[in-house]
Structure formats: structure tokens, C-alpha cells
Amino acid sequence: MGPQTVFEAKKILLLASGENKAEAVAKFIEGPITPQITASILQKHPDTIVILDQAAASKITCPPKLKERTPGRKILKWRKSY
């Protein structure tokens, strides 16, 4: 599946779990869009939902409320579960 096919989707759901995914998840969410982190292109999709367990989210440094990539466009919102 290529980027064009992905962007034709109305909504994208990305699931990640485990500490072994933590670095890639942090780079995807907080880093620039780059071919080295394939999922980083999802920063430009208007409706991406990211579901992470605590281990996969462990290296994210932005506040766990909202991360905006472009003004007015929310790309990530997550709740911390207890």
C-alpha cells in the first residue's frame, strides 16, 4: 500500500504497543516528515487516530493533550489511562 492509497482513506487508525516501538512512535509524532520514518507522512492526513500503550508512548516528550503540526489542525490527541 503506497502513500496515495493511504491518503485516500477518510480515517486512519494506527496502533502501536511495546517498548520496542517507542523510539519510532516518538519520531513519527514529534519529528519532521521524512522517508526514514514512513509513518511521519501521516502528520499531513486530516484524520489520523493513534492508539498507544504506555510502553509505546514512553519516549514522547510533548504534553499528552494535543500536538498541532499546522495551525488549527489537530493530528494527535491522546488520553493517559490509569
N, C-alpha and C positions, 0 to 999 in steps of 0.2 A: 504494500500500500504506500503510495507516494504522498507528498505534501498536498498536491492538488486534491486528491481523493479525501484526505483528512479534512481539508478546509471546506469541502462541500457538505460536511456534516453540520447539522444545526447545533448540536451539543456534543461536547467531548468529555468523557469521563476517564480520568487517569487514576489508577490505583497503584500504590507502592507500599511495600511493607518490608521491614527488616533493616538492620543497621548497615548491611551491605549496599543498600540503595541510598543512604543518607547523603553522601557526597554528590551523587548525580542529581538528586532531588534539589539540594541547595543550589547547585549550579543552574539547573533548569529554572528555578523560581527567581533567583537573585542575580544571576549573571546575564551577560549580553546574549543576544541571539547569535548562535554560532553553529556551523556544521559539526563541530566536535561534540556538542550536546544536542542531539537530534530533537529531543522534546522541547528545546528552547523556542522553537518556532511557534509552539502553542501559546506563547505570550501574545501573539497577534490575533489569535482566534477570539471572537467576541463572547463565546460562552463555553469556557473550559472549567470543569469541576475537578478538583484534585482532592483525593481522599488518601490520607497517610496515617500510618500508625505512629506511635510516639518515637519508635526507633528510626523510622524513615525520615521523620521530621526533625531529628535531633541536631542537625547541622545548619538548620535555617536560622539566620540571625535577625531577620525582620520581625517586627511585632506580630503576634498571632492574631491580628484583627483583619488587616486589609493591606494588600500590596497593590499599588497602582503603577502600571507600566507607562501608560499615557494618561494625561489629564482626563478625568471623567470616565475612564474605562477600568472597571474592576476586573482583574484577572484571577485574583486568589482571595478567597475568604475561607477561614477555617475556624473550627471550634476546638478548643482543647478539651479532651474528655478526661474524666477522673475515674 
